[in-house]
């Protein structure tokens, strides 16, 4: 059940974000990257349940913090206000 | 326990459907502001719903607390990143107008 959810989230959630992160102006791509980091966090949490490995939740926690910091640094860099 | 499981599965699938639709919308539109509109649906509704649904199935309160913390982090930091991206585009346009 959760395995099916992981596949659906990967194909219908992560792949379109990746496509969005590969097309358009730099700021359009940044928007795709922001969505992608959130989707991958959710995917890691679902994988932790699917494979019964609670350690993946720690990876998701770190990714949720680092994804925010990374996206914010890019956005501030594009605004030339870093 | 059955009721919690049903709530968890329902929240998970609602979150996945919202995330999938918003992600596909994000890939289809080309304007940045339209795209950020879809990204906000991913970070504020879809992903926190998926994370909270797994908190219902967690083995102990410690694991559930960790998942709720992740959901709150994503819910709180998503709008900040989106506002920073939109502000970057506004600054870019202002510089182009000034030049």
Backbone of each chain as nested JSON, in Angstrom:
{
  "chains": [
    {"id": "A", "residues": [
      {"number": 1, "name": "UNK", "atoms": {"N": [0.836, -1.208, 0.0], "CA": [0.0, 0.0, 0.0], "C": [0.867, 1.253, 0.0]}},
      {"number": 2, "name": "UNK", "atoms": {"N": [1.781, 1.339, 0.995], "CA": [2.649, 2.513, 1.059], "C": [3.655, 2.48, -0.088]}},
      {"number": 3, "name": "UNK", "atoms": {"N": [4.019, 1.263, -0.534], "CA": [4.908, 1.165, -1.69], "C": [4.266, 1.768, -2.932]}},
      {"number": 4, "name": "UNK", "atoms": {"N": [2.965, 1.481, -3.126], "CA": [2.24, 2.069, -4.261], "C": [2.21, 3.592, -4.122]}},
      {"number": 5, "name": "UNK", "atoms": {"N": [1.983, 4.057, -2.881], "CA": [1.964, 5.513, -2.645], "C": [3.311, 6.142, -2.994]}},
      {"number": 6, "name": "UNK", "atoms": {"N": [4.402, 5.436, -2.641], "CA": [5.746, 5.949, -2.959], "C": [5.922, 6.088, -4.467]}},
      {"number": 7, "name": "UNK", "atoms": {"N": [5.493, 5.048, -5.214], "CA": [5.667, 5.078, -6.672], "C": [4.838, 6.214, -7.268]}},
      {"number": 8, "name": "UNK", "atoms": {"N": [3.586, 6.363, -6.792], "CA": [2.72, 7.426, -7.324], "C": [3.336, 8.792, -7.032]}},
      {"number": 9, "name": "UNK", "atoms": {"N": [3.836, 8.953, -5.794], "CA": [4.424, 10.251, -5.427], "C": [5.683, 10.53, -6.251]}},
      {"number": 10, "name": "UNK", "atoms": {"N": [6.457, 9.478, -6.5], "CA": [7.686, 9.657, -7.281], "C": [7.371, 10.039, -8.725]}},
      {"number": 11, "name": "UNK", "atoms": {"N": [6.412, 9.326, -9.332], "CA": [6.127, 9.547, -10.755], "C": [5.298, 10.804, -10.986]}},
      {"number": 12, "name": "UNK", "atoms": {"N": [4.282, 11.033, -10.13], "CA": [3.373, 12.17, -10.36], "C": [3.77, 13.405, -9.557]}},
      {"number": 13, "name": "UNK", "atoms": {"N": [4.674, 13.263, -8.581], "CA": [5.059, 14.414, -7.777], "C": [6.477, 14.874, -8.046]}},
      {"number": 14, "name": "UNK", "atoms": {"N": [7.43, 13.94, -7.979], "CA": [8.841, 14.336, -8.102], "C": [9.24, 14.595, -9.545]}},
      {"number": 15, "name": "UNK", "atoms": {"N": [8.754, 13.751, -10.477], "CA": [9.181, 13.91, -11.878], "C": [8.707, 15.241, -12.467]}},
      {"number": 16, "name": "UNK", "atoms": {"N": [7.426, 15.657, -12.294], "CA": [7.035, 16.978, -12.818], "C": [7.83, 18.12, -12.202]}},
      {"number": 17, "name": "UNK", "atoms": {"N": [8.158, 18.022, -10.901], "CA": [8.975, 19.072, -10.274], "C": [10.356, 19.111, -10.914]}},
      {"number": 18, "name": "UNK", "atoms": {"N": [10.899, 17.927, -11.201], "CA": [12.213, 17.858, -11.853], "C": [12.151, 18.483, -13.241]}},
      {"number": 19, "name": "UNK", "atoms": {"N": [11.057, 18.192, -13.975], "CA": [10.88, 18.811, -15.297], "C": [10.804, 20.329, -15.15]}},
      {"number": 20, "name": "UNK", "atoms": {"N": [10.057, 20.79, -14.118], "CA": [9.959, 22.229, -13.878], "C": [11.3, 22.839, -13.508]}},
      {"number": 21, "name": "UNK", "atoms": {"N": [12.143, 22.059, -12.825], "CA": [13.459, 22.569, -12.428], "C": [14.447, 22.569, -13.579]}},
      {"number": 22, "name": "UNK", "atoms": {"N": [14.06, 21.999, -14.723], "CA": [14.966, 21.939, -15.879], "C": [14.55, 22.889, -16.99]}},
      {"number": 23, "name": "UNK", "atoms": {"N": [13.436, 23.608, -16.844], "CA": [12.927, 24.444, -17.938], "C": [12.741, 25.872, -17.466]}},
      {"number": 24, "name": "UNK", "atoms": {"N": [13.016, 26.832, -18.356], "CA": [12.684, 28.218, -18.097], "C": [13.843, 29.043, -17.572]}},
      {"number": 25, "name": "UNK", "atoms": {"N": [13.484, 30.23, -17.074], "CA": [14.459, 31.165, -16.52], "C": [15.008, 30.617, -15.202]}},
      {"number": 26, "name": "UNK", "atoms": {"N": [16.147, 31.153, -14.714], "CA": [16.715, 30.646, -13.46], "C": [15.737, 30.684, -12.281]}},
      {"number": 27, "name": "UNK", "atoms": {"N": [14.95, 31.757, -12.157], "CA": [14.021, 31.829, -11.02], "C": [12.872, 30.829, -11.163]}},
      {"number": 28, "name": "UNK", "atoms": {"N": [12.434, 30.558, -12.428], "CA": [11.412, 29.532, -12.639], "C": [11.938, 28.173, -12.185]}},
      {"number": 29, "name": "UNK", "atoms": {"N": [13.211, 27.927, -12.488], "CA": [13.822, 26.658, -12.08], "C": [13.912, 26.553, -10.567]}},
      {"number": 30, "name": "UNK", "atoms": {"N": [14.204, 27.714, -9.92], "CA": [14.293, 27.706, -8.45], "C": [12.959, 27.293, -7.835]}},
      {"number": 31, "name": "UNK", "atoms": {"N": [11.841, 27.754, -8.446], "CA": [10.516, 27.366, -7.95], "C": [10.349, 25.853, -8.025]}},
      {"number": 32, "name": "UNK", "atoms": {"N": [10.803, 25.242, -9.14], "CA": [10.744, 23.793, -9.247], "C": [11.584, 23.103, -8.192]}},
      {"number": 33, "name": "UNK", "atoms": {"N": [12.737, 23.697, -7.88], "CA": [13.638, 23.106, -6.879], "C": [13.01, 23.14, -5.481]}},
      {"number": 34, "name": "UNK", "atoms": {"N": [12.339, 24.256, -5.16], "CA": [11.667, 24.376, -3.853], "C": [10.626, 23.274, -3.696]}},
      {"number": 35, "name": "UNK", "atoms": {"N": [9.805, 23.078, -4.763], "CA": [8.781, 22.031, -4.704], "C": [9.425, 20.656, -4.616]}},
      {"number": 36, "name": "UNK", "atoms": {"N": [10.516, 20.464, -5.365], "CA": [11.168, 19.148, -5.396], "C": [11.718, 18.769, -4.016]}},
      {"number": 37, "name": "UNK", "atoms": {"N": [12.315, 19.728, -3.301], "CA": [12.878, 19.38, -1.988], "C": [11.774, 18.968, -1.017]}},
      {"number": 38, "name": "UNK", "atoms": {"N": [10.603, 19.617, -1.097], "CA": [9.488, 19.219, -0.231], "C": [8.99, 17.819, -0.587]}},
      {"number": 39, "name": "UNK", "atoms": {"N": [8.839, 17.569, -1.893], "CA": [8.304, 16.271, -2.326], "C": [9.256, 15.144, -1.933]}},
      {"number": 40, "name": "UNK", "atoms": {"N": [10.567, 15.386, -2.065], "CA": [11.532, 14.333, -1.714], "C": [11.512, 14.081, -0.205]}},
      {"number": 41, "name": "UNK", "atoms": {"N": [11.285, 15.138, 0.59], "CA": [11.147, 14.932, 2.043], "C": [9.988, 13.991, 2.35]}},
      {"number": 42, "name": "UNK", "atoms": {"N": [8.823, 14.249, 1.725], "CA": [7.66, 13.375, 1.936], "C": [7.951, 11.961, 1.455]}},
      {"number": 43, "name": "UNK", "atoms": {"N": [8.674, 11.868, 0.33], "CA": [9.003, 10.549, -0.226], "C": [9.883, 9.748, 0.738]}},
      {"number": 44, "name": "UNK", "atoms": {"N": [10.865, 10.414, 1.359], "CA": [11.743, 9.721, 2.308], "C": [10.952, 9.215, 3.508]}},
      {"number": 45, "name": "UNK", "atoms": {"N": [9.969, 10.014, 3.956], "CA": [9.162, 9.582, 5.11], "C": [8.298, 8.374, 4.744]}},
      {"number": 46, "name": "UNK", "atoms": {"N": [7.72, 8.397, 3.522], "CA": [6.935, 7.236, 3.084], "C": [7.831, 6.01, 2.922]}},
      {"number": 47, "name": "UNK", "atoms": {"N": [9.065, 6.205, 2.417], "CA": [9.993, 5.073, 2.268], "C": [10.376, 4.503, 3.627]}},
      {"number": 48, "name": "UNK", "atoms": {"N": [10.498, 5.385, 4.644], "CA": [10.805, 4.909, 6.002], "C": [9.717, 3.969, 6.485]}},
      {"number": 49, "name": "UNK", "atoms": {"N": [8.452, 4.297, 6.184], "CA": [7.357, 3.394, 6.573], "C": [7.354, 2.138, 5.712]}},
      {"number": 50, "name": "UNK", "atoms": {"N": [7.607, 2.292, 4.412], "CA": [7.503, 1.152, 3.5], "C": [8.553, 0.097, 3.806]}},
      {"number": 51, "name": "UNK", "atoms": {"N": [9.794, 0.549, 4.101], "CA": [10.865, -0.401, 4.381], "C": [11.074, -0.635, 5.875]}},
      {"number": 52, "name": "UNK", "atoms": {"N": [10.227, -0.007, 6.724], "CA": [10.345, -0.133, 8.19], "C": [11.739, 0.24, 8.666]}},
      {"number": 53, "name": "UNK", "atoms": {"N": [12.263, 1.364, 8.137], "CA": [13.577, 1.861, 8.572], "C": [13.413, 3.282, 9.1]}},
      {"number": 54, "name": "UNK", "atoms": {"N": [13.312, 3.429, 10.421], "CA": [13.082, 4.768, 10.997], "C": [14.235, 5.736, 10.74]}},
      {"number": 55, "name": "UNK", "atoms": {"N": [15.421, 5.217, 10.364], "CA": [16.576, 6.106, 10.143], "C": [16.319, 7.068, 8.989]}},
      {"number": 56, "name": "UNK", "atoms": {"N": [15.475, 6.652, 8.004], "CA": [15.193, 7.533, 6.865], "C": [14.493, 8.813, 7.313]}},
      {"number": 57, "name": "UNK", "atoms": {"N": [13.779, 8.743, 8.456], "CA": [13.075, 9.942, 8.939], "C": [14.084, 11.025, 9.33]}},
      {"number": 58, "name": "UNK", "atoms": {"N": [15.229, 10.6, 9.87], "CA": [16.271, 11.578, 10.213], "C": [16.796, 12.266, 8.959]}},
      {"number": 59, "name": "UNK", "atoms": {"N": [16.939, 11.486, 7.873], "CA": [17.382, 12.077, 6.602], "C": [16.364, 13.118, 6.139]}},
      {"number": 60, "name": "UNK", "atoms": {"N": [15.069, 12.783, 6.277], "CA": [14.022, 13.728, 5.867], "C": [14.074, 14.997, 6.713]}},
      {"number": 61, "name": "UNK", "atoms": {"N": [14.347, 14.836, 8.01], "CA": [14.43, 16.008, 8.89], "C": [15.573, 16.927, 8.472]}},
      {"number": 62, "name": "UNK", "atoms": {"N": [16.736, 16.323, 8.187], "CA": [17.884, 17.121, 7.745], "C": [17.587, 17.781, 6.403]}},
      {"number": 63, "name": "UNK", "atoms": {"N": [16.941, 17.03, 5.493], "CA": [16.636, 17.587, 4.166], "C": [15.657, 18.75, 4.261]}},
      {"number": 64, "name": "UNK", "atoms": {"N": [14.685, 18.654, 5.186], "CA": [13.708, 19.744, 5.293], "C": [14.383, 21.034, 5.751]}},
      {"number": 65, "name": "UNK", "atoms": {"N": [15.424, 20.924, 6.596], "CA": [16.147, 22.118, 7.044], "C": [17.094, 22.623, 5.957]}},
      {"number": 66, "name": "UNK", "atoms": {"N": [17.88, 21.686, 5.366], "CA": [18.882, 22.091, 4.372], "C": [18.241, 22.55, 3.067]}},
      {"number": 67, "name": "UNK", "atoms": {"N": [17.098, 21.937, 2.689], "CA": [16.407, 22.364, 1.48], "C": [15.942, 23.798, 1.595]}},
      {"number": 68, "name": "UNK", "atoms": {"N": [15.424, 24.139, 2.783], "CA": [14.998, 25.524, 3.032], "C": [16.181, 26.481, 2.941]}},
      {"number": 69, "name": "UNK", "atoms": {"N": [17.281, 26.121, 3.622], "CA": [18.455, 27.01, 3.627], "C": [19.013, 27.177, 2.216]}},
      {"number": 70, "name": "UNK", "atoms": {"N": [19.11, 26.065, 1.471], "CA": [19.663, 26.139, 0.123], "C": [18.814, 26.995, -0.806]}},
      {"number": 71, "name": "UNK", "atoms": {"N": [17.488, 26.782, -0.779], "CA": [16.605, 27.56, -1.652], "C": [16.657, 29.035, -1.296]}},
      {"number": 72, "name": "UNK", "atoms": {"N": [16.722, 29.315, 0.01], "CA": [16.745, 30.716, 0.44], "C": [18.034, 31.401, -0.01]}},
      {"number": 73, "name": "UNK", "atoms": {"N": [19.15, 30.675, 0.059], "CA": [20.419, 31.243, -0.4], "C": [20.35, 31.564, -1.893]}},
      {"number": 74, "name": "UNK", "atoms": {"N": [19.783, 30.642, -2.701], "CA": [19.641, 30.891, -4.138], "C": [18.761, 32.113, -4.388]}},
      {"number": 75, "name": "UNK", "atoms": {"N": [17.627, 32.19, -3.666], "CA": [16.697, 33.307, -3.888], "C": [17.356, 34.633, -3.529]}},
      {"number": 76, "name": "UNK", "atoms": {"N": [18.079, 34.663, -2.412], "CA": [18.754, 35.899, -2.012], "C": [19.872, 36.247, -2.992]}},
      {"number": 77, "name": "UNK", "atoms": {"N": [20.521, 35.217, -3.544], "CA": [21.582, 35.462, -4.523], "C": [20.997, 36.088, -5.789]}},
      {"number": 78, "name": "UNK", "atoms": {"N": [19.841, 35.58, -6.243], "CA": [19.226, 36.149, -7.442], "C": [18.739, 37.565, -7.183]}},
      {"number": 79, "name": "UNK", "atoms": {"N": [18.351, 37.859, -5.932], "CA": [17.908, 39.219, -5.609], "C": [19.085, 40.142, -5.366]}},
      {"number": 80, "name": "UNK", "atoms": {"N": [20.308, 39.617, -5.434], "CA": [21.542, 40.376, -5.182], "C": [21.497, 41.053, -3.807]}},
      {"number": 81, "name": "UNK", "atoms": {"N": [20.939, 40.378, -2.824], "CA": [20.838, 40.987, -1.505], "C": [21.41, 40.069, -0.432]}},
      {"number": 82, "name": "UNK", "atoms": {"N": [22.33, 39.2, -0.843], "CA": [22.927, 38.255, 0.109], "C": [23.9, 38.983, 1.042]}}
    ]},
    {"id": "B", "residues": [
      {"number": 1, "name": "UNK", "atoms": {"N": [-7.671, 1.597, 16.824], "CA": [-6.498, 1.481, 15.96], "C": [-6.914, 1.473, 14.495]}},
      {"number": 2, "name": "UNK", "atoms": {"N": [-8.04, 0.783, 14.213], "CA": [-8.537, 0.732, 12.832], "C": [-8.887, 2.141, 12.362]}},
      {"number": 3, "name": "UNK", "atoms": {"N": [-9.538, 2.914, 13.274], "CA": [-9.943, 4.278, 12.896], "C": [-8.712, 5.122, 12.587]}},
      {"number": 4, "name": "UNK", "atoms": {"N": [-7.666, 5.001, 13.422], "CA": [-6.432, 5.762, 13.183], "C": [-5.81, 5.376, 11.849]}},
      {"number": 5, "name": "UNK", "atoms": {"N": [-5.859, 4.063, 11.548], "CA": [-5.28, 3.594, 10.277], "C": [-6.051, 4.186, 9.098]}},
      {"number": 6, "name": "UNK", "atoms": {"N": [-7.389, 4.218, 9.219], "CA": [-8.203, 4.774, 8.117], "C": [-7.892, 6.256, 7.941]}},
      {"number": 7, "name": "UNK", "atoms": {"N": [-7.807, 6.988, 9.08], "CA": [-7.483, 8.421, 9.008], "C": [-6.126, 8.615, 8.347]}},
      {"number": 8, "name": "UNK", "atoms": {"N": [-5.152, 7.78, 8.736], "CA": [-3.801, 7.896, 8.191], "C": [-3.789, 7.669, 6.683]}},
      {"number": 9, "name": "UNK", "atoms": {"N": [-4.459, 6.595, 6.241], "CA": [-4.463, 6.282, 4.805], "C": [-5.183, 7.385, 4.026]}},
      {"number": 10, "name": "UNK", "atoms": {"N": [-6.306, 7.879, 4.583], "CA": [-7.046, 8.941, 3.886], "C": [-6.195, 10.194, 3.756]}},
      {"number": 11, "name": "UNK", "atoms": {"N": [-5.549, 10.612, 4.867], "CA": [-4.704, 11.818, 4.811], "C": [-3.573, 11.635, 3.815]}},
      {"number": 12, "name": "UNK", "atoms": {"N": [-2.976, 10.427, 3.81], "CA": [-1.846, 10.177, 2.914], "C": [-2.277, 10.317, 1.454]}},
      {"number": 13, "name": "UNK", "atoms": {"N": [-3.426, 9.722, 1.087], "CA": [-3.834, 9.775, -0.321], "C": [-4.3, 11.159, -0.714]}},
      {"number": 14, "name": "UNK", "atoms": {"N": [-4.972, 11.876, 0.223], "CA": [-5.34, 13.271, -0.086], "C": [-4.072, 14.078, -0.35]}},
      {"number": 15, "name": "UNK", "atoms": {"N": [-3.067, 13.909, 0.517], "CA": [-1.803, 14.628, 0.349], "C": [-1.125, 14.286, -0.957]}},
      {"number": 16, "name": "UNK", "atoms": {"N": [-1.145, 12.993, -1.326], "CA": [-0.483, 12.585, -2.569], "C": [-1.206, 13.162, -3.778]}},
      {"number": 17, "name": "UNK", "atoms": {"N": [-2.544, 13.155, -3.748], "CA": [-3.297, 13.704, -4.892], "C": [-3.028, 15.2, -5.029]}},
      {"number": 18, "name": "UNK", "atoms": {"N": [-3.059, 15.93, -3.892], "CA": [-2.794, 17.377, -3.949], "C": [-1.38, 17.63, -4.467]}},
      {"number": 19, "name": "UNK", "atoms": {"N": [-0.402, 16.879, -3.937], "CA": [0.989, 17.07, -4.363], "C": [1.159, 16.774, -5.844]}},
      {"number": 20, "name": "UNK", "atoms": {"N": [0.549, 15.672, -6.315], "CA": [0.705, 15.289, -7.717], "C": [0.087, 16.346, -8.632]}},
      {"number": 21, "name": "UNK", "atoms": {"N": [-1.139, 16.802, -8.295], "CA": [-1.792, 17.784, -9.166], "C": [-1.014, 19.1, -9.185]}},
      {"number": 22, "name": "UNK", "atoms": {"N": [-0.552, 19.535, -8.002], "CA": [0.182, 20.8, -7.946], "C": [1.528, 20.681, -8.654]}},
      {"number": 23, "name": "UNK", "atoms": {"N": [2.184, 19.525, -8.54], "CA": [3.481, 19.345, -9.21], "C": [3.311, 19.36, -10.718]}},
      {"number": 24, "name": "UNK", "atoms": {"N": [2.262, 18.688, -11.202], "CA": [2.023, 18.682, -12.648], "C": [1.709, 20.108, -13.121]}},
      {"number": 25, "name": "UNK", "atoms": {"N": [0.914, 20.838, -12.323], "CA": [0.635, 22.236, -12.663], "C": [1.91, 23.06, -12.692]}},
      {"number": 26, "name": "UNK", "atoms": {"N": [2.796, 22.794, -11.733], "CA": [4.07, 23.523, -11.647], "C": [4.918, 23.279, -12.891]}},
      {"number": 27, "name": "UNK", "atoms": {"N": [4.863, 22.058, -13.438], "CA": [5.658, 21.761, -14.634], "C": [5.017, 22.34, -15.881]}},
      {"number": 28, "name": "UNK", "atoms": {"N": [3.677, 22.52, -15.868], "CA": [2.98, 22.939, -17.099], "C": [3.072, 24.442, -17.307]}},
      {"number": 29, "name": "UNK", "atoms": {"N": [2.843, 25.248, -16.237], "CA": [2.805, 26.7, -16.431], "C": [4.224, 27.239, -16.618]}},
      {"number": 30, "name": "UNK", "atoms": {"N": [4.325, 28.421, -17.255], "CA": [5.649, 28.989, -17.532], "C": [5.905, 30.257, -16.721]}},
      {"number": 31, "name": "UNK", "atoms": {"N": [4.86, 31.004, -16.359], "CA": [5.064, 32.241, -15.604], "C": [5.484, 31.921, -14.173]}},
      {"number": 32, "name": "UNK", "atoms": {"N": [6.44, 32.701, -13.63], "CA": [6.978, 32.381, -12.305], "C": [5.917, 32.498, -11.226]}},
      {"number": 33, "name": "UNK", "atoms": {"N": [5.093, 33.559, -11.278], "CA": [4.104, 33.747, -10.215], "C": [3.058, 32.633, -10.229]}},
      {"number": 34, "name": "UNK", "atoms": {"N": [2.654, 32.187, -11.436], "CA": [1.736, 31.043, -11.525], "C": [2.395, 29.793, -10.943]}},
      {"number": 35, "name": "UNK", "atoms": {"N": [3.669, 29.622, -11.259], "CA": [4.376, 28.442, -10.787], "C": [4.491, 28.456, -9.258]}},
      {"number": 36, "name": "UNK", "atoms": {"N": [4.792, 29.631, -8.684], "CA": [4.9, 29.722, -7.22], "C": [3.562, 29.43, -6.554]}},
      {"number": 37, "name": "UNK", "atoms": {"N": [2.467, 29.765, -7.247], "CA": [1.132, 29.462, -6.736], "C": [0.978, 27.951, -6.528]}},
      {"number": 38, "name": "UNK", "atoms": {"N": [1.441, 27.156, -7.5], "CA": [1.366, 25.695, -7.367], "C": [2.357, 25.183, -6.328]}},
      {"number": 39, "name": "UNK", "atoms": {"N": [3.543, 25.792, -6.273], "CA": [4.554, 25.34, -5.301], "C": [4.039, 25.525, -3.876]}},
      {"number": 40, "name": "UNK", "atoms": {"N": [3.306, 26.632, -3.635], "CA": [2.783, 26.863, -2.283], "C": [1.784, 25.778, -1.904]}},
      {"number": 41, "name": "UNK", "atoms": {"N": [1.022, 25.25, -2.879], "CA": [0.106, 24.148, -2.564], "C": [0.88, 22.898, -2.165]}},
      {"number": 42, "name": "UNK", "atoms": {"N": [2.018, 22.658, -2.824], "CA": [2.837, 21.493, -2.472], "C": [3.378, 21.628, -1.053]}},
      {"number": 43, "name": "UNK", "atoms": {"N": [4.003, 22.783, -0.74], "CA": [4.705, 22.903, 0.545], "C": [3.756, 23.141, 1.713]}},
      {"number": 44, "name": "UNK", "atoms": {"N": [2.582, 23.738, 1.474], "CA": [1.704, 24.081, 2.603], "C": [0.588, 23.079, 2.835]}},
      {"number": 45, "name": "UNK", "atoms": {"N": [0.159, 22.344, 1.813], "CA": [-0.962, 21.408, 2.004], "C": [-0.511, 19.97, 1.776]}},
      {"number": 46, "name": "UNK", "atoms": {"N": [0.013, 19.693, 0.574], "CA": [0.25, 18.312, 0.179], "C": [1.25, 17.584, 1.054]}},
      {"number": 47, "name": "UNK", "atoms": {"N": [2.466, 18.135, 1.141], "CA": [3.534, 17.431, 1.864], "C": [3.252, 17.359, 3.375]}},
      {"number": 48, "name": "UNK", "atoms": {"N": [2.821, 18.458, 4.053], "CA": [2.489, 18.308, 5.479], "C": [1.398, 17.271, 5.735]}},
      {"number": 49, "name": "UNK", "atoms": {"N": [0.409, 17.13, 4.831], "CA": [-0.616, 16.099, 5.016], "C": [-0.005, 14.708, 4.981]}},
      {"number": 50, "name": "UNK", "atoms": {"N": [0.921, 14.475, 4.036], "CA": [1.574, 13.158, 3.948], "C": [2.375, 12.881, 5.223]}},
      {"number": 51, "name": "UNK", "atoms": {"N": [3.11, 13.902, 5.7], "CA": [3.967, 13.707, 6.88], "C": [3.105, 13.446, 8.117]}},
      {"number": 52, "name": "UNK", "atoms": {"N": [2.031, 14.218, 8.286], "CA": [1.164, 14.026, 9.453], "C": [0.475, 12.66, 9.391]}},
      {"number": 53, "name": "UNK", "atoms": {"N": [0.139, 12.198, 8.171], "CA": [-0.501, 10.886, 8.063], "C": [0.427, 9.794, 8.581]}},
      {"number": 54, "name": "UNK", "atoms": {"N": [1.739, 9.941, 8.374], "CA": [2.678, 8.938, 8.896], "C": [2.851, 9.071, 10.403]}},
      {"number": 55, "name": "UNK", "atoms": {"N": [2.61, 10.282, 10.95], "CA": [2.684, 10.448, 12.406], "C": [1.595, 9.627, 13.101]}},
      {"number": 56, "name": "UNK", "atoms": {"N": [0.431, 9.457, 12.454], "CA": [-0.634, 8.627, 13.039], "C": [-0.217, 7.17, 13.14]}},
      {"number": 57, "name": "UNK", "atoms": {"N": [0.68, 6.73, 12.245], "CA": [1.094, 5.319, 12.219], "C": [2.398, 5.092, 12.98]}},
      {"number": 58, "name": "UNK", "atoms": {"N": [2.964, 6.159, 13.593], "CA": [4.274, 6.04, 14.228], "C": [4.21, 5.08, 15.42]}},
      {"number": 59, "name": "UNK", "atoms": {"N": [5.388, 4.465, 15.718], "CA": [5.419, 3.438, 16.766], "C": [5.313, 4.048, 18.158]}},
      {"number": 60, "name": "UNK", "atoms": {"N": [5.893, 5.21, 18.385], "CA": [5.82, 5.827, 19.713], "C": [5.626, 7.319, 19.605]}},
      {"number": 61, "name": "UNK", "atoms": {"N": [5.448, 7.992, 20.764], "CA": [5.2, 9.44, 20.713], "C": [6.439, 10.195, 20.262]}},
      {"number": 62, "name": "UNK", "atoms": {"N": [7.623, 9.602, 20.498], "CA": [8.862, 10.268, 20.099], "C": [8.972, 10.347, 18.562]}},
      {"number": 63, "name": "UNK", "atoms": {"N": [8.663, 9.215, 17.901], "CA": [8.697, 9.199, 16.428], "C": [7.619, 10.11, 15.86]}},
      {"number": 64, "name": "UNK", "atoms": {"N": [6.436, 10.096, 16.494], "CA": [5.338, 10.948, 16.012], "C": [5.709, 12.421, 16.152]}},
      {"number": 65, "name": "UNK", "atoms": {"N": [6.381, 12.749, 17.283], "CA": [6.784, 14.143, 17.517], "C": [7.772, 14.603, 16.446]}},
      {"number": 66, "name": "UNK", "atoms": {"N": [8.686, 13.691, 16.073], "CA": [9.669, 14.032, 15.044], "C": [8.979, 14.329, 13.716]}},
      {"number": 67, "name": "UNK", "atoms": {"N": [7.967, 13.501, 13.376], "CA": [7.248, 13.713, 12.115], "C": [6.45, 15.012, 12.15]}},
      {"number": 68, "name": "UNK", "atoms": {"N": [5.829, 15.3, 13.311], "CA": [5.073, 16.565, 13.421], "C": [6.026, 17.75, 13.302]}},
      {"number": 69, "name": "UNK", "atoms": {"N": [7.239, 17.599, 13.851], "CA": [8.248, 18.673, 13.734], "C": [8.607, 18.913, 12.268]}},
      {"number": 70, "name": "UNK", "atoms": {"N": [8.793, 17.815, 11.507], "CA": [9.099, 17.96, 10.081], "C": [7.953, 18.664, 9.36]}},
      {"number": 71, "name": "UNK", "atoms": {"N": [6.704, 18.256, 9.693], "CA": [5.542, 18.882, 9.036], "C": [5.489, 20.375, 9.344]}},
      {"number": 72, "name": "UNK", "atoms": {"N": [5.739, 20.732, 10.608], "CA": [5.707, 22.15, 10.985], "C": [6.826, 22.928, 10.294]}},
      {"number": 73, "name": "UNK", "atoms": {"N": [8.013, 22.289, 10.211], "CA": [9.136, 22.942, 9.521], "C": [8.797, 23.243, 8.066]}},
      {"number": 74, "name": "UNK", "atoms": {"N": [8.229, 22.231, 7.37], "CA": [7.897, 22.431, 5.957], "C": [6.796, 23.464, 5.815]}},
      {"number": 75, "name": "UNK", "atoms": {"N": [5.803, 23.399, 6.721], "CA": [4.672, 24.332, 6.662], "C": [5.14, 25.764, 6.927]}},
      {"number": 76, "name": "UNK", "atoms": {"N": [6.126, 25.913, 7.811], "CA": [6.578, 27.259, 8.161], "C": [7.581, 27.83, 7.175]}},
      {"number": 77, "name": "UNK", "atoms": {"N": [8.465, 26.965, 6.635], "CA": [9.537, 27.487, 5.786], "C": [9.13, 27.634, 4.323]}},
      {"number": 78, "name": "UNK", "atoms": {"N": [8.098, 26.908, 3.874], "CA": [7.678, 26.996, 2.476], "C": [7.318, 28.412, 2.052]}},
      {"number": 79, "name": "UNK", "atoms": {"N": [6.387, 29.085, 2.757], "CA": [6.014, 30.447, 2.365], "C": [7.183, 31.422, 2.394]}},
      {"number": 80, "name": "UNK", "atoms": {"N": [8.15, 31.224, 3.321], "CA": [9.317, 32.118, 3.389], "C": [10.13, 32.006, 2.103]}},
      {"number": 81, "name": "UNK", "atoms": {"N": [10.381, 30.763, 1.665], "CA": [11.154, 30.557, 0.434], "C": [10.414, 31.124, -0.774]}},
      {"number": 82, "name": "UNK", "atoms": {"N": [9.091, 30.904, -0.809], "CA": [8.307, 31.374, -1.957], "C": [8.311, 32.898, -1.998]}},
      {"number": 83, "name": "UNK", "atoms": {"N": [8.176, 33.54, -0.833], "CA": [8.205, 35.004, -0.8], "C": [9.57, 35.524, -1.232]}},
      {"number": 84, "name": "UNK", "atoms": {"N": [10.648, 34.833, -0.815], "CA": [11.995, 35.269, -1.201], "C": [12.176, 35.145, -2.71]}},
      {"number": 85, "name": "UNK", "atoms": {"N": [11.648, 34.051, -3.314], "CA": [11.763, 33.87, -4.767], "C": [10.983, 34.956, -5.503]}},
      {"number": 86, "name": "UNK", "atoms": {"N": [9.751, 35.227, -5.057], "CA": [8.941, 36.259, -5.706], "C": [9.599, 37.63, -5.568]}},
      {"number": 87, "name": "UNK", "atoms": {"N": [10.21, 37.878, -4.404], "CA": [10.886, 39.169, -4.205], "C": [12.099, 39.285, -5.131]}},
      {"number": 88, "name": "UNK", "atoms": {"N": [12.789, 38.158, -5.361], "CA": [13.939, 38.186, -6.274], "C": [13.493, 38.59, -7.673]}},
      {"number": 89, "name": "UNK", "atoms": {"N": [12.321, 38.051, -8.136], "CA": [11.817, 38.428, -9.452], "C": [11.443, 39.918, -9.481]}},
      {"number": 90, "name": "UNK", "atoms": {"N": [10.841, 40.409, -8.398], "CA": [10.462, 41.825, -8.338], "C": [11.694, 42.71, -8.42]}},
      {"number": 91, "name": "UNK", "atoms": {"N": [12.748, 42.363, -7.67], "CA": [13.997, 43.133, -7.717], "C": [14.584, 43.121, -9.119]}},
      {"number": 92, "name": "UNK", "atoms": {"N": [14.528, 41.928, -9.766], "CA": [15.072, 41.785, -11.117], "C": [14.345, 42.741, -12.072]}},
      {"number": 93, "name": "UNK", "atoms": {"N": [12.995, 42.773, -11.961], "CA": [12.194, 43.654, -12.839], "C": [12.522, 45.114, -12.547]}},
      {"number": 94, "name": "UNK", "atoms": {"N": [12.699, 45.438, -11.255], "CA": [13.01, 46.833, -10.898], "C": [14.342, 47.253, -11.508]}},
      {"number": 95, "name": "UNK", "atoms": {"N": [15.326, 46.332, -11.464], "CA": [16.631, 46.651, -12.044], "C": [16.524, 46.832, -13.558]}},
      {"number": 96, "name": "UNK", "atoms": {"N": [15.703, 45.971, -14.202], "CA": [15.523, 46.088, -15.652], "C": [14.849, 47.419, -16.0]}},
      {"number": 97, "name": "UNK", "atoms": {"N": [13.864, 47.836, -15.184], "CA": [13.175, 49.104, -15.443], "C": [14.126, 50.284, -15.261]}},
      {"number": 98, "name": "UNK", "atoms": {"N": [15.002, 50.177, -14.243], "CA": [15.926, 51.276, -13.961], "C": [16.987, 51.39, -15.053]}},
      {"number": 99, "name": "UNK", "atoms": {"N": [17.352, 50.253, -15.629], "CA": [18.436, 50.262, -16.625], "C": [17.975, 50.84, -17.965]}}
    ]}
  ]
}
